[in-house]
Amino acid sequence: MERTGGFGWIATADRWLAVAVAAFSMLLPGATGYADPVCLVSRGTTLYRFNGGGTGGVESFPNQAGEIVGMTLVPPGVAVAGCVAGDALAVGAGDGGKFWRVDNAACGTPSLAEVGQLPGSHNVTSVAFANGKLYGIGGGGFLREFNPVTFELVAPGIDVAPGDTDIGGLTFDGESTWYATDSASSSLYRFDELPAPLSWELVGPAGIEFNKNGLEMHDGQLWGALRSPGSPAHLYVGRFDAGTGAFTPTWAISPALSASVAIVVPSGAPGVRGDVNCDGSADGLDVAAFVLALTDPSLFAAQYPDCGILAADLSGDCQVNGDDIQGFVDQLLG
């Protein structure tokens, strides 16, 4: 399968050139760029990448191999069929929905590679990992655990949501709480990691009416993708307030025709192009990290474990090499 970030061998000439650029760049004022993360959103068989390349723009990739209803990231230490840690895992629409790995989720042209299939009798609208286990939830509110290698059902589901619900998004906060989005009430809900039946509780209304939806936790924030009802419909991408449920759009595109919606924040996606040390801006303080990314990617990963090395990809070719030096200087110049 195709992977991004194939850095290859950096020539000695490039190393010395990078050092020269570093010395020069310390004199440059820098630029703040666009600080929101990259969000990959599905709508039917189209994938959208919001804030592609850390520029704030929107990229569209239509005619994917399947209609995606849910996406999440594979966490470290979990064996998932056909995937490694950091991969985006997606589930397709309908009973017996296929599982897909989303290649090139953060950079380049994304595509779907089939890695498995759900049991035929268990409809799932969203998937998420919690403490090394894979869970799915359906529109009616049944939370089920699935084997991440065979995708078979592990245990009977728990109906967490009383009444008429239509859950589209599910995510875990990494500690003890699930969050879910419900289009029947256009609201955000939460429930415990090991929920009792019918135990979810209302966080609050989103403040915007939506039907198809997706939810993803990233860096302590709840990111959502919502499709508004009516015509023309809009596709909104933004943040939920975990305390009130209020939704604040960051991006909006129209028209968004009737189709399922899912969202994931790809691993390694840059928030700001050229912000290689992950302090929120691209400036002279990024020079040391840029040179390290250029010359020794393994050492970069060790010294900056929470930073995506693709923030040093200033040429947009999904690799970090000598072709990025001029772009790095240009970014620092603003």
C-alpha positions as CSV (number, residue, x, y, z in Angstrom):
1,M,0.0,0.0,0.0
2,E,1.1,3.5,-0.6
3,R,2.4,5.5,2.4
4,T,3.2,9.1,2.9
5,G,6.4,10.5,4.3
6,G,8.9,8.3,2.4
7,F,11.9,10.5,3.2
8,G,14.7,8.5,1.6
9,W,18.4,9.4,1.9
10,I,19.3,13.0,2.3
11,A,22.4,14.0,0.3
12,T,25.3,15.6,2.1
13,A,25.0,18.7,-0.1
14,D,21.4,19.1,1.1
15,R,22.5,18.8,4.7
16,W,25.0,21.6,4.4
17,L,22.5,23.6,2.5
18,A,20.0,23.1,5.3
19,V,22.5,24.3,7.9
20,A,23.1,27.4,5.8
21,V,19.4,28.0,5.5
22,A,19.1,27.6,9.3
23,A,21.7,30.2,10.0
24,F,20.0,32.6,7.6
25,S,16.5,31.9,8.7
26,M,17.2,32.8,12.3
27,L,17.1,36.4,11.1
28,L,13.6,36.1,9.6
29,P,10.4,37.2,11.3
30,G,8.3,34.2,10.5
31,A,4.5,33.8,9.9
32,T,1.7,32.4,12.1
33,G,-0.1,30.4,9.5
34,Y,-3.3,28.4,10.1
35,A,-3.4,26.7,13.5
36,D,-6.4,24.3,13.2
37,P,-5.7,20.6,12.5
38,V,-6.3,18.9,9.3
39,C,-9.7,17.2,9.3
40,L,-10.6,14.4,6.9
41,V,-14.3,14.2,6.3
42,S,-16.4,11.8,4.2
43,R,-19.7,12.5,2.5
44,G,-20.9,9.5,0.6
45,T,-18.1,8.4,-1.7
46,T,-16.2,11.7,-1.5
47,L,-13.4,12.5,0.9
48,Y,-12.8,16.2,1.9
49,R,-9.6,17.4,3.5
50,F,-10.1,20.6,5.4
51,N,-7.0,22.7,6.2
52,G,-5.0,20.6,3.7
53,G,-1.3,21.3,4.1
54,G,-2.0,23.7,7.0
55,T,-3.3,26.4,4.7
56,G,-6.9,26.5,5.8
57,G,-8.2,25.4,2.3
58,V,-10.4,22.5,1.3
59,E,-9.4,19.6,-1.0
60,S,-12.0,17.2,-2.6
61,F,-11.3,13.6,-3.5
62,P,-14.5,12.0,-5.2
63,N,-15.3,8.5,-6.4
64,Q,-13.9,6.5,-3.5
65,A,-14.3,2.8,-3.3
66,G,-17.1,2.9,-0.7
67,E,-19.5,5.1,1.2
68,I,-18.0,5.8,4.6
69,V,-20.1,6.3,7.7
70,G,-17.5,6.4,10.4
71,M,-13.7,6.9,10.8
72,T,-11.2,6.9,13.7
73,L,-7.4,6.5,14.2
74,V,-5.7,3.2,15.1
75,P,-4.0,3.8,18.5
76,P,-0.5,2.6,19.4
77,G,-0.3,-1.0,20.7
78,V,-3.5,-2.3,19.1
79,A,-3.3,-4.9,16.4
80,V,-5.8,-4.0,13.7
81,A,-6.1,-6.0,10.5
82,G,-4.1,-4.4,7.7
83,C,-3.3,-1.3,9.7
84,V,-0.5,0.2,11.9
85,A,-0.7,2.8,14.6
86,G,-1.8,6.2,13.3
87,D,-3.7,4.8,10.3
88,A,-7.2,6.1,9.7
89,L,-9.7,3.2,9.9
90,A,-13.1,3.7,8.2
91,V,-16.3,1.6,8.2
92,G,-18.7,1.6,5.3
93,A,-22.5,2.0,5.1
94,G,-25.1,-0.6,5.9
95,D,-25.3,-4.1,7.5
96,G,-22.2,-6.0,6.6
97,G,-20.3,-2.8,6.0
98,K,-16.7,-3.1,5.0
99,F,-13.7,-1.8,7.0
100,W,-11.3,0.3,5.1
101,R,-7.8,1.7,5.7
102,V,-7.6,5.3,4.5
103,D,-4.2,5.7,2.8
104,N,-2.6,9.1,2.5
105,A,-5.2,10.6,4.9
106,A,-3.0,13.5,5.9
107,C,-1.2,14.3,2.7
108,G,-1.4,13.4,-1.0
109,T,-4.4,11.7,-2.6
110,P,-6.4,9.6,-0.1
111,S,-7.8,6.2,-1.1
112,L,-9.5,3.3,0.6
113,A,-8.0,-0.2,1.0
114,E,-10.4,-2.9,2.3
115,V,-9.1,-4.7,5.4
116,G,-12.3,-6.5,6.7
117,Q,-16.0,-6.6,7.0
118,L,-18.6,-6.3,9.8
119,P,-20.9,-9.2,10.7
120,G,-24.0,-8.9,8.5
121,S,-26.5,-8.3,11.3
122,H,-24.8,-5.4,13.1
123,N,-25.4,-2.0,11.5
124,V,-22.8,0.5,12.6
125,T,-22.8,4.3,12.0
126,S,-19.6,5.2,13.9
127,V,-16.5,3.5,15.3
128,A,-13.9,4.5,17.9
129,F,-11.2,2.9,20.1
130,A,-11.3,3.0,23.9
131,N,-8.4,1.6,26.0
132,G,-7.2,-0.7,23.2
133,K,-10.7,-2.0,22.2
134,L,-12.7,-1.3,19.1
135,Y,-16.3,-0.2,19.5
136,G,-19.1,0.6,17.1
137,I,-22.4,2.3,17.6
138,G,-25.6,2.2,15.5
139,G,-28.2,4.8,14.9
140,G,-30.4,3.3,17.6
141,G,-27.8,3.7,20.3
142,F,-26.4,0.1,20.7
143,L,-22.7,0.2,21.7
144,R,-20.9,-3.0,20.6
145,E,-17.3,-4.2,20.9
146,F,-15.7,-5.8,17.8
147,N,-12.5,-7.8,17.4
148,P,-10.1,-5.4,15.6
149,V,-8.4,-8.3,13.7
150,T,-11.5,-10.3,12.6
151,F,-14.1,-7.6,13.1
152,E,-16.4,-10.2,14.7
153,L,-18.7,-9.2,17.5
154,V,-17.1,-9.7,20.9
155,A,-20.1,-9.2,23.2
156,P,-23.8,-8.3,23.0
157,G,-24.4,-4.6,22.7
158,I,-25.6,-2.2,25.3
159,D,-28.4,0.2,24.5
160,V,-27.1,3.4,25.9
161,A,-29.7,5.8,24.5
162,P,-33.4,5.8,25.6
163,G,-36.1,6.9,23.2
164,D,-35.9,7.8,19.5
165,T,-32.2,8.5,18.7
166,D,-30.1,8.7,15.6
167,I,-26.5,8.5,16.6
168,G,-24.0,9.4,13.9
169,G,-20.8,10.2,15.8
170,L,-18.9,8.5,18.5
171,T,-15.6,9.2,20.2
172,F,-13.7,8.5,23.5
173,D,-11.9,11.2,25.5
174,G,-9.0,8.8,26.3
175,E,-9.9,8.6,30.0
176,S,-13.4,7.6,31.1
177,T,-16.0,9.3,28.9
178,W,-17.7,8.6,25.6
179,Y,-19.3,11.4,23.5
180,A,-21.9,10.9,20.8
181,T,-23.8,13.2,18.5
182,D,-27.6,12.6,17.9
183,S,-29.3,14.1,14.9
184,A,-32.8,13.4,16.3
185,S,-32.2,16.2,18.8
186,S,-29.2,17.9,17.1
187,S,-27.3,17.6,20.4
188,L,-24.2,16.3,22.0
189,Y,-24.4,13.5,24.6
190,R,-22.0,11.6,26.9
191,F,-21.9,8.3,28.8
192,D,-19.4,6.4,30.9
193,E,-16.7,4.1,29.4
194,L,-18.5,1.1,30.7
195,P,-22.1,2.3,30.4
196,A,-25.2,1.0,32.1
197,P,-28.2,0.6,29.8
198,L,-30.0,3.8,28.8
199,S,-27.4,5.8,30.8
200,W,-26.4,8.5,28.4
201,E,-26.9,12.1,29.5
202,L,-27.4,15.3,27.5
203,V,-24.4,17.7,27.3
204,G,-26.4,20.3,25.4
205,P,-27.9,21.3,22.0
206,A,-25.4,22.1,19.2
207,G,-27.2,25.3,18.4
208,I,-27.4,24.2,14.7
209,E,-29.8,21.6,13.3
210,F,-28.1,18.6,11.7
211,N,-28.9,15.2,10.4
212,K,-25.8,13.1,9.2
213,N,-22.8,13.7,11.4
214,G,-19.5,12.5,12.7
215,L,-17.4,13.1,15.8
216,E,-13.7,12.8,16.7
217,M,-11.6,13.7,19.8
218,H,-8.3,15.5,19.0
219,D,-5.9,17.0,21.4
220,G,-8.6,17.3,24.1
221,Q,-11.1,18.9,21.7
222,L,-14.2,17.5,20.1
223,W,-14.2,18.0,16.4
224,G,-17.4,17.3,14.4
225,A,-18.7,17.2,10.9
226,L,-22.4,18.1,10.5
227,R,-24.7,18.1,7.4
228,S,-27.6,20.5,7.7
229,P,-31.1,19.4,6.6
230,G,-33.0,21.2,3.9
231,S,-31.9,22.4,0.5
232,P,-29.3,23.4,-0.2
233,A,-27.7,21.6,2.6
234,H,-24.3,22.7,4.1
235,L,-21.5,20.6,5.4
236,Y,-20.0,22.2,8.6
237,V,-16.7,21.2,10.2
238,G,-15.8,22.6,13.6
239,R,-15.6,22.1,17.4
240,F,-18.1,21.1,20.0
241,D,-17.9,22.6,23.5
242,A,-17.6,19.5,25.8
243,G,-19.2,21.4,28.6
244,T,-22.2,22.9,26.9
245,G,-22.6,20.9,23.6
246,A,-22.5,24.1,21.5
247,F,-21.0,23.7,18.1
248,T,-18.8,26.4,16.4
249,P,-18.1,25.9,12.7
250,T,-14.6,26.5,11.4
251,W,-15.4,25.6,7.7
252,A,-18.6,25.3,5.7
253,I,-19.1,24.1,2.1
254,S,-22.3,23.8,0.1
255,P,-24.1,22.0,-1.4
256,A,-23.8,18.9,0.7
257,L,-26.2,16.3,-0.9
258,S,-27.9,13.6,1.1
259,A,-25.2,11.1,2.2
260,S,-23.5,9.8,5.3
261,V,-20.8,11.9,7.1
262,A,-17.7,10.9,9.1
263,I,-14.6,12.8,10.4
264,V,-11.1,11.9,11.5
265,V,-8.0,14.0,12.3
266,P,-5.2,12.2,10.5
267,S,-2.0,11.4,12.4
268,G,1.0,13.6,11.5
269,A,-1.1,16.2,9.7
270,P,0.4,19.7,10.1
271,G,-1.5,22.4,11.8
272,V,0.7,25.2,10.4
273,R,2.9,24.7,7.4
274,G,6.5,25.2,8.6
275,D,5.6,25.0,12.3
276,V,7.9,22.0,12.7
277,N,8.4,22.3,16.5
278,C,4.6,22.5,17.1
279,D,4.5,25.8,19.0
280,G,1.7,27.3,16.9
281,S,3.7,29.5,14.5
282,A,6.4,29.2,11.8
283,D,9.4,31.2,12.8
284,G,13.1,31.1,13.5
285,L,12.4,28.7,16.5
286,D,11.5,26.0,13.9
287,V,14.9,26.0,12.2
288,A,16.5,23.3,14.4
289,A,13.5,21.1,14.1
290,F,13.3,21.6,10.3
291,V,17.0,20.7,9.9
292,L,16.5,17.6,12.0
293,A,13.4,16.5,10.0
294,L,15.4,17.0,6.9
295,T,18.5,15.1,8.0
296,D,17.4,12.5,10.6
297,P,13.7,11.7,10.6
298,S,14.1,9.0,13.3
299,L,15.8,11.5,15.7
300,F,13.2,14.1,14.8
301,A,10.4,11.6,15.9
302,A,12.2,10.9,19.2
303,Q,12.8,14.6,20.0
304,Y,9.4,15.8,18.8
305,P,7.1,12.8,19.5
306,D,3.9,14.9,19.3
307,C,4.7,16.7,16.1
308,G,3.9,15.6,12.6
309,I,7.0,15.6,10.4
310,L,4.9,16.6,7.4
311,A,4.8,20.1,8.8
312,A,8.3,20.3,7.2
313,D,6.9,19.3,3.8
314,L,6.7,22.8,2.2
315,S,6.8,21.5,-1.4
316,G,3.5,19.6,-1.0
317,D,4.9,16.3,-2.3
318,C,4.3,14.4,1.0
319,Q,8.0,13.9,1.6
320,V,10.6,15.9,3.5
321,N,13.8,16.5,1.5
322,G,15.9,19.2,0.0
323,D,13.0,20.4,-2.2
324,D,11.4,21.8,1.0
325,I,14.2,24.3,1.8
326,Q,13.0,27.1,-0.4
327,G,9.5,26.7,0.8
328,F,10.6,26.9,4.4
329,V,12.4,30.1,3.8
330,D,9.4,31.5,1.9
331,Q,7.1,30.6,4.8
332,L,9.3,32.3,7.3
333,L,9.3,35.4,5.1
334,G,5.5,35.3,5.4
